[in-house]
Amino acid sequence: MALPSVERYVRCECHVEAASTRENESSVTLVASKDLIGLTESVAKMSTAFDMTTSEAGDAMAKLSNVFQIPITDLTQLGDVINHLSNNTVAKAKEIIPALNRAGGSVK
């Protein structure tokens, strides 16, 4: 499979550790290079707010992005919603994310 406009995209593993990225055959997505820093910052913030590792947060956001067809650039808004629910209900982000994945999978 050819990558579209290789100059404009970076192969980026969905698991983001600090500000570095590495490839993983099972979990690779295309991220526009201009969006990579914002995505990395968002995942780092989510990992703290959601009490997850950066790998878990990055993987969770990538899965939700795929299930609900949410652009990578809008993941911060999704993270804000999950964080709000986690802070204002008895459910925690680690419980909300799998529920969203199951619900999204059944909608397809």
N, C-alpha and C positions, 0 to 999 in steps of 0.2 A: 504494500500500500504506500503510495507516494504521499509525502507530507505537503500540504499546500503552503506556498510561499515560505520556504524554510527560513528566509531572512527575517520574516515577521513573527515567527513562532519559535518557542523554545520547548523542547521535550522536557516536561517537568513532572516529576513524581508527585502524586497527591499528598504523600507524607512529607511534610516540611519540618525539618529540624533546624531550629533557629533561622538563619537566613540562607542556609545551604540547601541544595536539592541534589537528589541522586536518582538514577533510573531504576525502575522495578518493572519487570515484564508484565506483571499482572495488574498494575495500577498506574497506567500512564495516561495523561490527558494532554491536550494541546492548550497552552496558555499563551496569549499574546505577550510578547516580552514587555510591553508597556504596562501590563496588568500584573506582572509577576511580583513586583515589590509590594503592591497593595494586597495581593493575595497572601503573601508571606506574613505581612503585618497582621492581617485579619485572622489568619489561622493561629498566630502566636497569641493574640488577645483572646481568641475563643478557647484555646487550650487552658488558659488561666481561669477564665470565667466559668468554663464547663468542668473544671477539675479533671482534665484529660491531658495526656501527652500530646505534643504537637503532631505526632504520627496519627494518633486516634482522631484528633480534631480535623486534620487535613483529610483523612480517609472518610470521615463522617460527612464532611461538607461536600466532598467530591461525589459521594454516593447520592446525597440529597440533590445535588445539582443535576445529576444524571436522571434520577427518578422523576423529578418534577420539571426537568428541562429548564432549569434556572441558569442564566448566564453567570459565568465565573465572577463578573463584575458586580453582580447583585448578591453575592453570598454574604457580604457584611450585613445587609438588611435582614437576611434570614437568620444570621447569628444573633442579631439584636432581638428579634422576636423570640427565639429560643431562650435567650438569656432572660428576657422579661418574664416569660412563662416560668422559668426555673426559679426566679427570684420571688414570684408572687403566687406560686401554687406549691403543693406538696411534692409535685413531680420535679425531678432534677433533670438537667440536660442529658445526662447519660441514659435516662429512661425515655426522654422525649424523642431523641434522635432515632432510636430503633423503631419507635411507634410511628414516626413520620415515614420512615422507610417502608414499613409494612403497609401503611395506608396508601402511600404513593404507588407501591407495587400492585395493589389491588385495583387502583383506578385505571392503570394502563389497560 
